[in-house]
């Protein structure tokens, strides 16, 4: 009968152990490799994807998400309707390969509009003014942010509304069809449309990408 034992030249009995192929062993402690799909919680629009490991924490995933949503933001991540805690590990939290995570973005900044026609961005941590946006020729009556916090909307007594790139502070579009002061402005959840309301008793729906008027809502008295 064959035996797994062998006698080496020095006479000591040794046992032959099976050798494991190191190339087939996963890196110790990392857990399974995961592809995580990211999308905006409000609009459902894709943000992209990241590669993580099952033993990574939610906080590590948040750090991977932040560069995709812009500076000055904080995020909350949601999986299947549950907000993920920063110290949870991805695998035990329920993430699997090709899971989709919803992203809620919150800025660590606030925006104000003034009767002097300027818009200012302030840091919430220190209360310091971080940027001043100029362009309106009369008082600013309303400010709003897009769902992804990448675009800023402003309305003014000068009869216009503006769409700004919130990262660069550059004005992308001037919305100028109203005949009187504009008092309200907002963007649709899918970020494709902007609506403005004016003292001329109309509201106008605009295309967000080009800033072009789509149709007017007439009927207010």
Secondary structure, DSSP 8 states (H G I E B T S, - for coil): ---SEEE-TT--EEE------GGGS--TTT-SEEEEEEEETTT--EEEEEEEETTSBHHHHHHHHHHHH-TTEEEEEEETTEE--TTSBHHHHT--TTEEEEEEEEESEEEEE-TTS-EEEEETTT--EEEEE---SS-EEEEEE-TTSSEEEEEETTS-EEEEETTT--EEEEE---SS-EEEEEE-TTSSEEEEEETTSEEEEEETTT--EEEEEE---
